[in-house]
Amino acid sequence: MRSIQYREALNEAMTEEMLRDPRVFLMGEEVAEYNGAYKVSQGMLDRFGPQRIIDAPISETGFAGLGIGAAMYGLRPIIEFMSWSFCLVAADQIINNAPKMLYMSGGQFSVPIVFRGNNGAGGQLGSTHSWCVESMFSNVPGLKMAIPCTPYDAKGLLKTAIRAEDPVFFLESERLLGWRAKDYEALGFDRAGVPEEEYLIPFGQADIKRKGTDCTIVSMGRPVLFALEAAMELQKEGISCEVIDLRTVRPLDIDTVVRSVKKTSYLVVVDQSWPFASVASEIAMQVYERAMDDLDNRIYRVNNDDVPAPYNRALEQEMLPHARKICEAVRAVTYNA
């Protein structure tokens, strides 16, 4: 297993798929000449040329729509949003066209396209550049959504996304791009390294990042790391937490969550969306529908605070679903507060 950066895992996934399939191309702002705004596409222009690594103007509406049209006619575009916050100007294309085209055309046009980029607070970028879009977009039928938190998951899920026949929203984290496998070891697990051999990770299969017996913590994306940090702290108090990384929200592996809840009897859901109508709310409802009798307390949710993301560093950190909030929720749900 290789300890490569999260951004390098994304680069490898795109490179391998472009070598495998000449229909795949990458388009976005600064992906070519600048090697990517966050160096995710480093070296890809030299390798594949400007017809497949395409710099786009600052016009998400334009290049998102171009990508959808290309996908309808047989290509497999990867459209990079520098930030998912910027995708909102292309909302008509990405949520009103791409997920509905197969249905609206009676099965004549599929849209095998990947929209990817950074999601959530990137570090003092202000409220309009720190959107967490998963709750808003996962509401739409016809798309898939992946939110990886490790280099291993990022590569395996992105390769699966590129081969998918449906549009995929691939939500990355700017704050994780430089993380390597060794950085995850401090949080208690070593399954972040990337193997030499090719692999794919199927959508709809959650991963148990830490086994436990006393409380289930469910999350996705960067907040999984906050959950692991909390689990390590709670272990010192004799509370054993099972941490589940959903990895994909559409499709949602609720079966793994329910099995864990049947074992632990308690559930905390950690979600970097705002609390109202969030992914955490949907997970809680589905668990209530399938395992209410197995719960010994109500489900606790830990979300971003219900405010626009602050610019101030300390306030931004407090807004997020950090480890202290998760610890407090676990203590409360397990009657250890």
LUMRO-205241 format. One record per residue (C-alpha): residue in three letters; x, y, z. Coordinates in nm, 3 decimals, padded with zeros to 5 digits, always signed. Layout:
residues N
<atom code="ala" xx="X" yy="Y" zz="Z"/>
...
END
This chain:
residues 337
<atom code="met" xx="+00.000" yy="+00.000" zz="+00.000"/>
<atom code="arg" xx="+00.129" yy="+00.345" zz="-00.096"/>
<atom code="ser" xx="+00.093" yy="+00.651" zz="+00.125"/>
<atom code="ile" xx="-00.004" yy="+00.900" zz="-00.144"/>
<atom code="gln" xx="-00.194" yy="+01.224" zz="-00.105"/>
<atom code="tyr" xx="-00.570" yy="+01.245" zz="-00.149"/>
<atom code="arg" xx="-00.515" yy="+01.473" zz="-00.453"/>
<atom code="glu" xx="-00.273" yy="+01.220" zz="-00.602"/>
<atom code="ala" xx="-00.535" yy="+00.946" zz="-00.563"/>
<atom code="leu" xx="-00.783" yy="+01.157" zz="-00.759"/>
<atom code="asn" xx="-00.520" yy="+01.222" zz="-01.026"/>
<atom code="glu" xx="-00.441" yy="+00.851" zz="-01.057"/>
<atom code="ala" xx="-00.809" yy="+00.762" zz="-01.090"/>
<atom code="met" xx="-00.865" yy="+01.010" zz="-01.373"/>
<atom code="thr" xx="-00.538" yy="+00.921" zz="-01.548"/>
<atom code="glu" xx="-00.605" yy="+00.546" zz="-01.538"/>
<atom code="glu" xx="-00.958" yy="+00.591" zz="-01.670"/>
<atom code="met" xx="-00.841" yy="+00.823" zz="-01.950"/>
<atom code="leu" xx="-00.582" yy="+00.566" zz="-02.053"/>
<atom code="arg" xx="-00.846" yy="+00.293" zz="-02.045"/>
<atom code="asp" xx="-01.121" yy="+00.483" zz="-02.227"/>
<atom code="pro" xx="-01.051" yy="+00.749" zz="-02.495"/>
<atom code="arg" xx="-01.401" yy="+00.894" zz="-02.443"/>
<atom code="val" xx="-01.305" yy="+01.035" zz="-02.101"/>
<atom code="phe" xx="-01.198" yy="+01.399" zz="-02.082"/>
<atom code="leu" xx="-01.154" yy="+01.660" zz="-01.807"/>
<atom code="met" xx="-01.288" yy="+02.015" zz="-01.828"/>
<atom code="gly" xx="-01.291" yy="+02.297" zz="-01.576"/>
<atom code="glu" xx="-01.133" yy="+02.620" zz="-01.466"/>
<atom code="glu" xx="-00.750" yy="+02.603" zz="-01.454"/>
<atom code="val" xx="-00.739" yy="+02.223" zz="-01.492"/>
<atom code="ala" xx="-00.488" yy="+02.235" zz="-01.780"/>
<atom code="glu" xx="-00.221" yy="+02.508" zz="-01.802"/>
<atom code="tyr" xx="-00.223" yy="+02.570" zz="-01.426"/>
<atom code="asn" xx="-00.229" yy="+02.195" zz="-01.341"/>
<atom code="gly" xx="-00.551" yy="+02.244" zz="-01.147"/>
<atom code="ala" xx="-00.639" yy="+02.512" zz="-00.895"/>
<atom code="tyr" xx="-00.550" yy="+02.258" zz="-00.623"/>
<atom code="lys" xx="-00.301" yy="+02.059" zz="-00.836"/>
<atom code="val" xx="-00.536" yy="+01.763" zz="-00.869"/>
<atom code="ser" xx="-00.475" yy="+01.745" zz="-01.246"/>
<atom code="gln" xx="-00.097" yy="+01.794" zz="-01.216"/>
<atom code="gly" xx="+00.077" yy="+01.669" zz="-01.532"/>
<atom code="met" xx="-00.237" yy="+01.558" zz="-01.712"/>
<atom code="leu" xx="-00.219" yy="+01.825" zz="-01.984"/>
<atom code="asp" xx="+00.132" yy="+01.710" zz="-02.081"/>
<atom code="arg" xx="+00.015" yy="+01.352" zz="-02.094"/>
<atom code="phe" xx="-00.319" yy="+01.385" zz="-02.274"/>
<atom code="gly" xx="-00.305" yy="+01.719" zz="-02.454"/>
<atom code="pro" xx="-00.549" yy="+02.012" zz="-02.476"/>
<atom code="gln" xx="-00.825" yy="+01.815" zz="-02.648"/>
<atom code="arg" xx="-00.879" yy="+01.601" zz="-02.339"/>
<atom code="ile" xx="-00.762" yy="+01.834" zz="-02.060"/>
<atom code="ile" xx="-00.958" yy="+02.148" zz="-02.132"/>
<atom code="asp" xx="-00.935" yy="+02.485" zz="-01.960"/>
<atom code="ala" xx="-01.277" yy="+02.648" zz="-01.939"/>
<atom code="pro" xx="-01.361" yy="+03.014" zz="-01.880"/>
<atom code="ile" xx="-01.529" yy="+03.124" zz="-01.558"/>
<atom code="ser" xx="-01.867" yy="+03.006" zz="-01.683"/>
<atom code="glu" xx="-01.998" yy="+02.705" zz="-01.492"/>
<atom code="thr" xx="-02.329" yy="+02.731" zz="-01.676"/>
<atom code="gly" xx="-02.149" yy="+02.700" zz="-02.009"/>
<atom code="phe" xx="-01.906" yy="+02.417" zz="-01.943"/>
<atom code="ala" xx="-02.150" yy="+02.216" zz="-01.730"/>
<atom code="gly" xx="-02.402" yy="+02.229" zz="-02.015"/>
<atom code="leu" xx="-02.132" yy="+02.143" zz="-02.270"/>
<atom code="gly" xx="-02.037" yy="+01.840" zz="-02.062"/>
<atom code="ile" xx="-02.396" yy="+01.718" zz="-02.044"/>
<atom code="gly" xx="-02.435" yy="+01.749" zz="-02.421"/>
<atom code="ala" xx="-02.109" yy="+01.561" zz="-02.476"/>
<atom code="ala" xx="-02.222" yy="+01.284" zz="-02.240"/>
<atom code="met" xx="-02.554" yy="+01.251" zz="-02.424"/>
<atom code="tyr" xx="-02.363" yy="+01.189" zz="-02.747"/>
<atom code="gly" xx="-02.133" yy="+00.920" zz="-02.613"/>
<atom code="leu" xx="-01.840" yy="+01.086" zz="-02.439"/>
<atom code="arg" xx="-01.761" yy="+01.057" zz="-02.067"/>
<atom code="pro" xx="-01.683" yy="+01.402" zz="-01.930"/>
<atom code="ile" xx="-01.536" yy="+01.485" zz="-01.591"/>
<atom code="ile" xx="-01.644" yy="+01.840" zz="-01.507"/>
<atom code="glu" xx="-01.446" yy="+02.003" zz="-01.229"/>
<atom code="phe" xx="-01.599" yy="+02.278" zz="-01.021"/>
<atom code="met" xx="-01.324" yy="+02.466" zz="-00.839"/>
<atom code="ser" xx="-01.573" yy="+02.468" zz="-00.552"/>
<atom code="trp" xx="-01.917" yy="+02.312" zz="-00.535"/>
<atom code="ser" xx="-02.029" yy="+02.654" zz="-00.416"/>
<atom code="phe" xx="-01.978" yy="+02.772" zz="-00.774"/>
<atom code="cys" xx="-02.203" yy="+02.503" zz="-00.922"/>
<atom code="leu" xx="-02.515" yy="+02.688" zz="-00.814"/>
<atom code="val" xx="-02.501" yy="+02.911" zz="-01.122"/>
<atom code="ala" xx="-02.530" yy="+02.589" zz="-01.328"/>
<atom code="ala" xx="-02.818" yy="+02.448" zz="-01.124"/>
<atom code="asp" xx="-03.053" yy="+02.420" zz="-01.422"/>
<atom code="gln" xx="-02.802" yy="+02.207" zz="-01.614"/>
<atom code="ile" xx="-02.681" yy="+01.984" zz="-01.332"/>
<atom code="ile" xx="-03.005" yy="+01.919" zz="-01.141"/>
<atom code="asn" xx="-03.281" yy="+01.996" zz="-01.390"/>
<atom code="asn" xx="-03.124" yy="+01.836" zz="-01.698"/>
<atom code="ala" xx="-02.853" yy="+01.579" zz="-01.624"/>
<atom code="pro" xx="-03.044" yy="+01.360" zz="-01.370"/>
<atom code="lys" xx="-03.371" yy="+01.376" zz="-01.565"/>
<atom code="met" xx="-03.256" yy="+01.329" zz="-01.923"/>
<atom code="leu" xx="-03.276" yy="+00.948" zz="-01.927"/>
<atom code="tyr" xx="-03.632" yy="+00.963" zz="-01.794"/>
<atom code="met" xx="-03.742" yy="+01.255" zz="-02.012"/>
<atom code="ser" xx="-03.604" yy="+01.094" zz="-02.328"/>
<atom code="gly" xx="-03.771" yy="+00.759" zz="-02.263"/>
<atom code="gly" xx="-03.436" yy="+00.589" zz="-02.217"/>
<atom code="gln" xx="-03.279" yy="+00.726" zz="-02.536"/>
<atom code="phe" xx="-03.013" yy="+00.947" zz="-02.375"/>
<atom code="ser" xx="-02.810" yy="+00.854" zz="-02.069"/>
<atom code="val" xx="-02.578" yy="+01.112" zz="-01.916"/>
<atom code="pro" xx="-02.256" yy="+00.939" zz="-01.800"/>
<atom code="ile" xx="-02.090" yy="+01.248" zz="-01.650"/>
<atom code="val" xx="-01.896" yy="+01.317" zz="-01.331"/>
<atom code="phe" xx="-01.919" yy="+01.654" zz="-01.161"/>
<atom code="arg" xx="-01.642" yy="+01.684" zz="-00.903"/>
<atom code="gly" xx="-01.475" yy="+01.945" zz="-00.685"/>
<atom code="asn" xx="-01.435" yy="+02.074" zz="-00.332"/>
<atom code="asn" xx="-01.735" yy="+02.074" zz="-00.101"/>
<atom code="gly" xx="-01.780" yy="+02.246" zz="+00.235"/>
<atom code="ala" xx="-01.566" yy="+02.483" zz="+00.436"/>
<atom code="gly" xx="-01.220" yy="+02.510" zz="+00.286"/>
<atom code="gly" xx="-01.074" yy="+02.739" zz="+00.550"/>
<atom code="gln" xx="-01.184" yy="+03.101" zz="+00.591"/>
<atom code="leu" xx="-01.346" yy="+03.131" zz="+00.248"/>
<atom code="gly" xx="-01.665" yy="+03.297" zz="+00.368"/>
<atom code="ser" xx="-02.026" yy="+03.190" zz="+00.349"/>
<atom code="thr" xx="-02.070" yy="+03.197" zz="-00.030"/>
<atom code="his" xx="-01.761" yy="+02.977" zz="-00.086"/>
<atom code="ser" xx="-01.828" yy="+02.718" zz="+00.185"/>
<atom code="trp" xx="-02.147" yy="+02.546" zz="+00.076"/>
<atom code="cys" xx="-02.215" yy="+02.185" zz="+00.171"/>
<atom code="val" xx="-02.441" yy="+02.076" zz="-00.113"/>
<atom code="glu" xx="-02.511" yy="+01.713" zz="-00.028"/>
<atom code="ser" xx="-02.852" yy="+01.765" zz="+00.136"/>
<atom code="met" xx="-02.969" yy="+01.990" zz="-00.146"/>
<atom code="phe" xx="-02.862" yy="+01.768" zz="-00.438"/>
<atom code="ser" xx="-02.917" yy="+01.424" zz="-00.287"/>
<atom code="asn" xx="-03.288" yy="+01.507" zz="-00.289"/>
<atom code="val" xx="-03.289" yy="+01.471" zz="-00.670"/>
<atom code="pro" xx="-03.363" yy="+01.126" zz="-00.819"/>
<atom code="gly" xx="-03.153" yy="+01.014" zz="-01.114"/>
<atom code="leu" xx="-02.806" yy="+01.096" zz="-00.982"/>
<atom code="lys" xx="-02.544" yy="+00.925" zz="-00.770"/>
<atom code="met" xx="-02.341" yy="+01.099" zz="-00.501"/>
<atom code="ala" xx="-02.005" yy="+00.998" zz="-00.351"/>
<atom code="ile" xx="-01.829" yy="+01.170" zz="-00.060"/>
<atom code="pro" xx="-01.492" yy="+01.001" zz="+00.012"/>
<atom code="cys" xx="-01.271" yy="+01.083" zz="+00.309"/>
<atom code="thr" xx="-00.951" yy="+00.885" zz="+00.237"/>
<atom code="pro" xx="-00.716" yy="+00.850" zz="-00.061"/>
<atom code="tyr" xx="-00.813" yy="+00.484" zz="-00.092"/>
<atom code="asp" xx="-01.184" yy="+00.563" zz="-00.109"/>
<atom code="ala" xx="-01.130" yy="+00.867" zz="-00.331"/>
<atom code="lys" xx="-00.953" yy="+00.667" zz="-00.601"/>
<atom code="gly" xx="-01.178" yy="+00.363" zz="-00.593"/>
<atom code="leu" xx="-01.500" yy="+00.563" zz="-00.590"/>
<atom code="leu" xx="-01.387" yy="+00.807" zz="-00.862"/>
<atom code="lys" xx="-01.300" yy="+00.522" zz="-01.099"/>
<atom code="thr" xx="-01.644" yy="+00.374" zz="-01.036"/>
<atom code="ala" xx="-01.802" yy="+00.716" zz="-01.093"/>
<atom code="ile" xx="-01.630" yy="+00.762" zz="-01.429"/>
<atom code="arg" xx="-01.758" yy="+00.424" zz="-01.548"/>
<atom code="ala" xx="-02.115" yy="+00.486" zz="-01.426"/>
<atom code="glu" xx="-02.400" yy="+00.533" zz="-01.675"/>
<atom code="asp" xx="-02.566" yy="+00.797" zz="-01.457"/>
<atom code="pro" xx="-02.452" yy="+01.145" zz="-01.355"/>
<atom code="val" xx="-02.235" yy="+01.135" zz="-01.043"/>
<atom code="phe" xx="-02.181" yy="+01.421" zz="-00.800"/>
<atom code="phe" xx="-01.838" yy="+01.363" zz="-00.648"/>
<atom code="leu" xx="-01.782" yy="+01.576" zz="-00.338"/>
<atom code="glu" xx="-01.423" yy="+01.621" zz="-00.223"/>
<atom code="ser" xx="-01.273" yy="+01.826" zz="+00.060"/>
<atom code="glu" xx="-01.010" yy="+02.091" zz="+00.008"/>
<atom code="arg" xx="-00.894" yy="+02.035" zz="+00.365"/>
<atom code="leu" xx="-00.806" yy="+01.671" zz="+00.287"/>
<atom code="leu" xx="-00.626" yy="+01.712" zz="-00.047"/>
<atom code="gly" xx="-00.281" yy="+01.700" zz="+00.113"/>
<atom code="trp" xx="-00.355" yy="+01.414" zz="+00.353"/>
<atom code="arg" xx="-00.168" yy="+01.084" zz="+00.317"/>
<atom code="ala" xx="-00.234" yy="+00.741" zz="+00.467"/>
<atom code="lys" xx="+00.005" yy="+00.814" zz="+00.754"/>
<atom code="asp" xx="-00.208" yy="+01.113" zz="+00.855"/>
<atom code="tyr" xx="-00.505" yy="+00.882" zz="+00.910"/>
<atom code="glu" xx="-00.307" yy="+00.644" zz="+01.129"/>
<atom code="ala" xx="-00.321" yy="+00.895" zz="+01.413"/>
<atom code="leu" xx="-00.699" yy="+00.857" zz="+01.407"/>
<atom code="gly" xx="-00.683" yy="+00.485" zz="+01.465"/>
<atom code="phe" xx="-00.703" yy="+00.320" zz="+01.124"/>
<atom code="asp" xx="-00.459" yy="+00.233" zz="+00.847"/>
<atom code="arg" xx="-00.687" yy="+00.157" zz="+00.551"/>
<atom code="ala" xx="-00.618" yy="+00.483" zz="+00.369"/>
<atom code="gly" xx="-00.322" yy="+00.366" zz="+00.160"/>
<atom code="val" xx="-00.362" yy="+00.304" zz="-00.212"/>
<atom code="pro" xx="-00.253" yy="-00.031" zz="-00.363"/>
<atom code="glu" xx="-00.054" yy="-00.067" zz="-00.683"/>
<atom code="glu" xx="-00.313" yy="-00.292" zz="-00.846"/>
<atom code="glu" xx="-00.634" yy="-00.158" zz="-00.996"/>
<atom code="tyr" xx="-00.947" yy="-00.161" zz="-00.781"/>
<atom code="leu" xx="-01.299" yy="-00.020" zz="-00.784"/>
<atom code="ile" xx="-01.527" yy="+00.056" zz="-00.489"/>
<atom code="pro" xx="-01.894" yy="-00.016" zz="-00.561"/>
<atom code="phe" xx="-02.143" yy="+00.257" zz="-00.479"/>
<atom code="gly" xx="-02.384" yy="+00.188" zz="-00.195"/>
<atom code="gln" xx="-02.135" yy="+00.003" zz="+00.028"/>
<atom code="ala" xx="-02.054" yy="+00.179" zz="+00.354"/>
<atom code="asp" xx="-01.726" yy="+00.111" zz="+00.531"/>
<atom code="ile" xx="-01.688" yy="+00.051" zz="+00.904"/>
<atom code="lys" xx="-01.385" yy="+00.264" zz="+00.983"/>
<atom code="arg" xx="-01.381" yy="+00.164" zz="+01.351"/>
<atom code="lys" xx="-01.560" yy="-00.124" zz="+01.521"/>
<atom code="gly" xx="-01.739" yy="-00.069" zz="+01.850"/>
<atom code="thr" xx="-02.014" yy="-00.198" zz="+02.075"/>
<atom code="asp" xx="-02.169" yy="+00.091" zz="+02.269"/>
<atom code="cys" xx="-02.279" yy="+00.351" zz="+02.014"/>
<atom code="thr" xx="-02.295" yy="+00.386" zz="+01.635"/>
<atom code="ile" xx="-02.162" yy="+00.705" zz="+01.475"/>
<atom code="val" xx="-02.249" yy="+00.751" zz="+01.108"/>
<atom code="ser" xx="-02.092" yy="+01.014" zz="+00.883"/>
<atom code="met" xx="-01.951" yy="+01.084" zz="+00.537"/>
<atom code="gly" xx="-01.665" yy="+01.291" zz="+00.397"/>
<atom code="arg" xx="-01.437" yy="+01.497" zz="+00.618"/>
<atom code="pro" xx="-01.661" yy="+01.470" zz="+00.930"/>
<atom code="val" xx="-01.573" yy="+01.099" zz="+00.943"/>
<atom code="leu" xx="-01.236" yy="+01.215" zz="+01.074"/>
<atom code="phe" xx="-01.406" yy="+01.420" zz="+01.344"/>
<atom code="ala" xx="-01.605" yy="+01.110" zz="+01.437"/>
<atom code="leu" xx="-01.288" yy="+00.900" zz="+01.464"/>
<atom code="glu" xx="-01.124" yy="+01.166" zz="+01.678"/>
<atom code="ala" xx="-01.428" yy="+01.163" zz="+01.907"/>
<atom code="ala" xx="-01.430" yy="+00.783" zz="+01.920"/>
<atom code="met" xx="-01.069" yy="+00.779" zz="+02.038"/>
<atom code="glu" xx="-01.150" yy="+01.028" zz="+02.312"/>
<atom code="leu" xx="-01.462" yy="+00.841" zz="+02.422"/>
<atom code="gln" xx="-01.269" yy="+00.513" zz="+02.438"/>
<atom code="lys" xx="-01.073" yy="+00.665" zz="+02.727"/>
<atom code="glu" xx="-01.406" yy="+00.696" zz="+02.911"/>
<atom code="gly" xx="-01.498" yy="+00.335" zz="+02.841"/>
<atom code="ile" xx="-01.744" yy="+00.414" zz="+02.560"/>
<atom code="ser" xx="-01.679" yy="+00.198" zz="+02.252"/>
<atom code="cys" xx="-01.803" yy="+00.365" zz="+01.932"/>
<atom code="glu" xx="-01.853" yy="+00.207" zz="+01.592"/>
<atom code="val" xx="-01.777" yy="+00.461" zz="+01.319"/>
<atom code="ile" xx="-01.943" yy="+00.405" zz="+00.981"/>
<atom code="asp" xx="-01.834" yy="+00.596" zz="+00.672"/>
<atom code="leu" xx="-02.125" yy="+00.593" zz="+00.427"/>
<atom code="arg" xx="-01.894" yy="+00.681" zz="+00.132"/>
<atom code="thr" xx="-02.198" yy="+00.733" zz="-00.091"/>
<atom code="val" xx="-02.527" yy="+00.905" zz="-00.012"/>
<atom code="arg" xx="-02.696" yy="+00.807" zz="-00.338"/>
<atom code="pro" xx="-02.723" yy="+00.511" zz="-00.317"/>
<atom code="leu" xx="-02.742" yy="+00.498" zz="+00.063"/>
<atom code="asp" xx="-02.628" yy="+00.183" zz="+00.246"/>
<atom code="ile" xx="-02.883" yy="+00.198" zz="+00.525"/>
<atom code="asp" xx="-02.853" yy="-00.179" zz="+00.583"/>
<atom code="thr" xx="-02.504" yy="-00.143" zz="+00.733"/>
<atom code="val" xx="-02.628" yy="+00.135" zz="+00.961"/>
<atom code="val" xx="-02.928" yy="-00.068" zz="+01.078"/>
<atom code="arg" xx="-02.714" yy="-00.375" zz="+01.153"/>
<atom code="ser" xx="-02.484" yy="-00.161" zz="+01.366"/>
<atom code="val" xx="-02.774" yy="+00.003" zz="+01.550"/>
<atom code="lys" xx="-02.920" yy="-00.339" zz="+01.629"/>
<atom code="lys" xx="-02.587" yy="-00.418" zz="+01.796"/>
<atom code="thr" xx="-02.520" yy="-00.091" zz="+01.981"/>
<atom code="ser" xx="-02.877" yy="+00.039" zz="+02.042"/>
<atom code="tyr" xx="-02.763" yy="+00.401" zz="+02.005"/>
<atom code="leu" xx="-02.705" yy="+00.626" zz="+01.702"/>
<atom code="val" xx="-02.537" yy="+00.961" zz="+01.640"/>
<atom code="val" xx="-02.535" yy="+01.095" zz="+01.283"/>
<atom code="val" xx="-02.265" yy="+01.348" zz="+01.192"/>
<atom code="asp" xx="-02.330" yy="+01.560" zz="+00.885"/>
<atom code="gln" xx="-02.164" yy="+01.879" zz="+00.760"/>
<atom code="ser" xx="-02.491" yy="+01.999" zz="+00.606"/>
<atom code="trp" xx="-02.718" yy="+02.242" zz="+00.787"/>
<atom code="pro" xx="-02.957" yy="+02.055" zz="+01.020"/>
<atom code="phe" xx="-03.290" yy="+02.142" zz="+00.854"/>
<atom code="ala" xx="-03.385" yy="+01.880" zz="+00.592"/>
<atom code="ser" xx="-03.032" yy="+01.739" zz="+00.602"/>
<atom code="val" xx="-02.883" yy="+01.402" zz="+00.507"/>
<atom code="ala" xx="-02.866" yy="+01.332" zz="+00.881"/>
<atom code="ser" xx="-03.242" yy="+01.384" zz="+00.904"/>
<atom code="glu" xx="-03.304" yy="+01.132" zz="+00.625"/>
<atom code="ile" xx="-03.074" yy="+00.873" zz="+00.783"/>
<atom code="ala" xx="-03.245" yy="+00.917" zz="+01.119"/>
<atom code="met" xx="-03.588" yy="+00.872" zz="+00.964"/>
<atom code="gln" xx="-03.489" yy="+00.558" zz="+00.777"/>
<atom code="val" xx="-03.342" yy="+00.408" zz="+01.094"/>
<atom code="tyr" xx="-03.660" yy="+00.491" zz="+01.286"/>
<atom code="glu" xx="-03.862" yy="+00.317" zz="+01.015"/>
<atom code="arg" xx="-03.651" yy="+00.002" zz="+01.025"/>
<atom code="ala" xx="-03.504" yy="-00.026" zz="+01.374"/>
<atom code="met" xx="-03.699" yy="+00.191" zz="+01.618"/>
<atom code="asp" xx="-03.753" yy="-00.097" zz="+01.859"/>
<atom code="asp" xx="-03.378" yy="-00.158" zz="+01.873"/>
<atom code="leu" xx="-03.301" yy="+00.198" zz="+01.990"/>
<atom code="asp" xx="-03.266" yy="+00.273" zz="+02.361"/>
<atom code="asn" xx="-03.276" yy="+00.652" zz="+02.312"/>
<atom code="arg" xx="-03.366" yy="+00.900" zz="+02.040"/>
<atom code="ile" xx="-03.121" yy="+00.955" zz="+01.755"/>
<atom code="tyr" xx="-02.887" yy="+01.250" zz="+01.798"/>
<atom code="arg" xx="-02.775" yy="+01.460" zz="+01.500"/>
<atom code="val" xx="-02.455" yy="+01.666" zz="+01.486"/>
<atom code="asn" xx="-02.465" yy="+01.911" zz="+01.196"/>
<atom code="asn" xx="-02.308" yy="+02.239" zz="+01.099"/>
<atom code="asp" xx="-02.463" yy="+02.515" zz="+01.305"/>
<atom code="asp" xx="-02.768" yy="+02.663" zz="+01.133"/>
<atom code="val" xx="-02.586" yy="+02.980" zz="+01.023"/>
<atom code="pro" xx="-02.394" yy="+03.092" zz="+00.714"/>
<atom code="ala" xx="-02.029" yy="+02.989" zz="+00.734"/>
<atom code="pro" xx="-01.830" yy="+03.261" zz="+00.915"/>
<atom code="tyr" xx="-01.506" yy="+03.398" zz="+00.778"/>
<atom code="asn" xx="-01.344" yy="+03.420" zz="+01.123"/>
<atom code="arg" xx="-01.127" yy="+03.113" zz="+01.177"/>
<atom code="ala" xx="-01.239" yy="+03.038" zz="+01.534"/>
<atom code="leu" xx="-01.606" yy="+03.086" zz="+01.451"/>
<atom code="glu" xx="-01.576" yy="+02.870" zz="+01.140"/>
<atom code="gln" xx="-01.422" yy="+02.585" zz="+01.339"/>
<atom code="glu" xx="-01.695" yy="+02.613" zz="+01.602"/>
<atom code="met" xx="-01.965" yy="+02.599" zz="+01.333"/>
<atom code="leu" xx="-01.844" yy="+02.262" zz="+01.205"/>
<atom code="pro" xx="-01.945" yy="+01.925" zz="+01.358"/>
<atom code="his" xx="-01.618" yy="+01.887" zz="+01.545"/>
<atom code="ala" xx="-01.508" yy="+01.616" zz="+01.790"/>
<atom code="arg" xx="-01.625" yy="+01.792" zz="+02.107"/>
<atom code="lys" xx="-01.981" yy="+01.821" zz="+01.973"/>
<atom code="ile" xx="-01.976" yy="+01.455" zz="+01.875"/>
<atom code="cys" xx="-01.847" yy="+01.348" zz="+02.217"/>
<atom code="glu" xx="-02.124" yy="+01.547" zz="+02.385"/>
<atom code="ala" xx="-02.386" yy="+01.385" zz="+02.162"/>
<atom code="val" xx="-02.256" yy="+01.032" zz="+02.229"/>
<atom code="arg" xx="-02.246" yy="+01.090" zz="+02.605"/>
<atom code="ala" xx="-02.602" yy="+01.223" zz="+02.594"/>
<atom code="val" xx="-02.746" yy="+00.945" zz="+02.378"/>
<atom code="thr" xx="-02.580" yy="+00.673" zz="+02.589"/>
<atom code="tyr" xx="-02.687" yy="+00.836" zz="+02.918"/>
<atom code="asn" xx="-02.328" yy="+00.919" zz="+03.015"/>
<atom code="ala" xx="-02.368" yy="+01.299" zz="+03.010"/>
END
